[in-house]
Amino acid sequence: MWEFNLNSGYMNDKAGFIAAWQRIVTRIRQGAGDRVKFSWCPAASTNSLSTLQECYPGDGYVDVVAIDTYDAWVSSGQGFHDEATWLSQTGVGDLFGWAKAKGKLFAFDEWGGHNVNVGANHSGGDNPDFYRLVLEFCRKNADWIAYECVYSESEAGNVENNLFATNGTPVQLPNSRAAYIAKVQSLVL
């Protein structure tokens, strides 16, 4: 039920979504106890926090509140260059604040650059500022961040944000790659 708020139909049947989520969590916990953690993860979007909350299955069924966010859907088409704009335009800030108020850890299940304009969606292109600001946000809020997972995809027509030369595909965002590596190294060393 990943990115349940994007063209999935779940938003049209919120009660069904919640019932299914609760049933799945209950069944898995019957066998695995608390060894499995559940991450409730909408995609960053124009959905309001109150709309997302209507799909929240309850604190007893969610261990981590997460979000998927990309350097896209910016009205200017130039990508995110500052934290305040990114947090407000994507809903990341509202969701993070809400998770914190509930005492839930927060995560970025999937995040990264966005190198392709698709329809009305705008791309940030090779924007190293985006990589710096997400990792800096994680550093500043480390006590509340469960994990982050940068997404690197080379498929034509998808986000085309490959930071690493994999499967014969070259690095697609070289400036972002350099910023990502430098920032990760500064956090680890």
C-alpha positions as CSV (number, residue, x, y, z in Angstrom):
1,M,0.0,0.0,0.0
2,W,3.0,2.1,-0.7
3,E,2.2,5.7,-2.0
4,F,-1.4,4.9,-1.3
5,N,-2.4,8.5,-2.1
6,L,-1.3,8.5,-5.7
7,N,-3.7,7.1,-8.3
8,S,-4.3,3.9,-6.4
9,G,-8.0,4.1,-5.5
10,Y,-7.2,3.8,-1.8
11,M,-8.1,7.5,-1.3
12,N,-11.6,6.7,-2.6
13,D,-12.1,3.9,0.0
14,K,-10.4,5.2,3.1
15,A,-12.3,2.8,5.4
16,G,-11.4,-0.2,3.2
17,F,-7.8,0.9,3.2
18,I,-7.7,1.2,7.0
19,A,-9.4,-2.1,7.5
20,A,-7.0,-3.9,5.1
21,W,-4.0,-2.3,6.8
22,Q,-5.1,-3.3,10.2
23,R,-6.0,-6.9,9.1
24,I,-2.5,-7.3,7.5
25,V,-0.6,-5.9,10.5
26,T,-2.6,-8.0,12.9
27,R,-2.0,-11.2,10.9
28,I,1.7,-10.6,10.5
29,R,2.1,-9.7,14.2
30,Q,0.4,-13.0,15.2
31,G,3.3,-14.8,13.6
32,A,6.2,-12.4,14.0
33,G,5.4,-10.5,17.1
34,D,7.0,-7.1,17.2
35,R,10.0,-8.2,15.0
36,V,8.3,-6.6,11.9
37,K,7.9,-2.8,11.8
38,F,5.2,-1.1,9.7
39,S,5.9,2.1,7.8
40,W,2.8,4.1,6.7
41,C,4.0,5.9,3.6
42,P,2.2,8.3,1.4
43,A,3.9,10.1,-1.5
44,A,4.7,13.8,-1.2
45,S,1.9,15.5,-3.0
46,T,-0.7,18.2,-2.8
47,N,-2.8,16.0,-0.5
48,S,-3.4,18.0,2.7
49,L,-2.3,16.6,6.0
50,S,-6.0,16.2,7.1
51,T,-6.7,14.2,3.9
52,L,-3.8,11.9,4.6
53,Q,-4.9,11.6,8.3
54,E,-8.2,10.2,7.1
55,C,-6.3,7.1,5.9
56,Y,-4.2,6.7,9.0
57,P,-4.8,3.1,10.4
58,G,-4.1,4.1,14.0
59,D,-1.0,4.3,16.3
60,G,-1.3,0.6,17.2
61,Y,-0.8,-0.4,13.6
62,V,1.9,2.0,12.5
63,D,5.5,2.0,13.8
64,V,7.0,4.7,11.5
65,V,5.4,7.5,9.6
66,A,7.2,7.9,6.3
67,I,7.0,9.7,3.0
68,D,8.4,9.4,-0.6
69,T,9.7,12.7,-1.9
70,Y,11.4,13.8,-5.1
71,D,12.8,17.0,-6.5
72,A,9.8,17.4,-8.7
73,W,6.3,18.9,-8.9
74,V,7.8,22.3,-8.1
75,S,5.8,25.2,-9.7
76,S,9.0,26.8,-11.0
77,G,10.3,23.7,-12.6
78,Q,13.8,24.5,-11.2
79,G,13.8,22.1,-8.3
80,F,14.0,22.6,-4.5
81,H,16.9,24.7,-3.4
82,D,15.8,25.5,0.2
83,E,14.4,23.5,3.0
84,A,11.4,25.7,3.7
85,T,10.0,25.5,0.2
86,W,10.6,21.8,0.0
87,L,8.9,21.1,3.3
88,S,5.9,23.3,2.6
89,Q,5.2,22.5,-1.1
90,T,5.4,18.7,-0.6
91,G,3.7,18.3,2.8
92,V,6.9,16.8,4.2
93,G,7.0,19.4,7.0
94,D,3.4,18.9,8.0
95,L,3.7,15.2,8.1
96,F,7.0,15.3,10.0
97,G,5.5,17.6,12.6
98,W,2.4,15.4,13.0
99,A,4.5,12.2,13.3
100,K,6.7,13.9,16.0
101,A,3.6,15.1,17.9
102,K,2.4,11.5,17.9
103,G,5.8,10.2,19.2
104,K,6.4,8.3,15.9
105,L,9.7,8.1,14.1
106,F,9.8,9.5,10.6
107,A,11.4,8.1,7.5
108,F,12.1,8.7,3.9
109,D,11.1,5.4,2.3
110,E,12.2,6.7,-1.0
111,W,13.7,10.0,-2.1
112,G,15.9,11.4,-4.8
113,G,16.3,13.7,-7.7
114,H,14.0,13.9,-10.7
115,N,15.6,14.3,-14.1
116,V,12.6,14.0,-16.4
117,N,9.6,16.3,-17.0
118,V,6.5,14.1,-17.2
119,G,3.2,15.8,-18.2
120,A,2.5,18.7,-15.8
121,N,5.2,17.5,-13.4
122,H,8.3,19.5,-13.3
123,S,11.8,18.2,-12.7
124,G,14.6,19.6,-10.6
125,G,17.1,18.1,-13.0
126,D,20.7,17.7,-11.7
127,N,20.1,19.7,-8.6
128,P,22.7,19.0,-5.9
129,D,21.0,21.4,-3.5
130,F,18.1,18.9,-3.1
131,Y,20.4,16.1,-2.0
132,R,22.1,18.4,0.5
133,L,18.9,19.7,2.0
134,V,17.3,16.3,2.5
135,L,20.4,14.9,4.2
136,E,20.8,18.0,6.3
137,F,17.2,17.7,7.4
138,C,17.9,14.1,8.4
139,R,21.0,15.2,10.4
140,K,19.2,18.1,12.2
141,N,16.4,15.8,13.1
142,A,18.4,12.6,13.7
143,D,16.6,11.7,16.9
144,W,13.3,11.5,14.9
145,I,14.6,9.9,11.7
146,A,14.3,6.1,11.5
147,Y,16.0,5.8,8.1
148,E,16.3,7.3,4.7
149,C,16.6,5.5,1.4
150,V,17.8,7.3,-1.7
151,Y,16.2,6.0,-4.8
152,S,18.4,5.7,-7.9
153,E,16.6,4.8,-11.1
154,S,17.9,4.7,-14.7
155,E,14.8,3.5,-16.6
156,A,14.0,5.8,-19.5
157,G,10.8,7.8,-18.8
158,N,11.0,7.1,-15.1
159,V,12.8,9.6,-12.8
160,E,16.2,9.0,-14.5
161,N,18.1,9.9,-11.4
162,N,20.9,7.3,-11.4
163,L,23.7,8.4,-9.0
164,F,25.7,5.3,-9.6
165,A,26.8,3.6,-12.9
166,T,24.8,0.4,-12.6
167,N,23.9,-2.2,-15.2
168,G,25.7,-0.4,-17.9
169,T,23.8,2.9,-17.3
170,P,26.0,6.0,-16.7
171,V,25.5,8.4,-13.8
172,Q,22.6,10.6,-14.8
173,L,23.0,13.3,-12.1
174,P,26.7,13.8,-11.7
175,N,26.5,17.1,-9.7
176,S,23.9,15.5,-7.4
177,R,26.0,12.4,-7.0
178,A,29.0,14.5,-5.9
179,A,26.8,16.4,-3.4
180,Y,25.3,13.2,-2.1
181,I,28.6,11.4,-1.6
182,A,30.2,14.5,0.1
183,K,27.2,15.0,2.4
184,V,27.0,11.3,3.4
185,Q,30.8,11.2,4.0
186,S,30.5,14.3,6.2
187,L,27.7,12.6,8.3
188,V,29.6,9.4,8.7
189,L,33.2,10.6,9.3
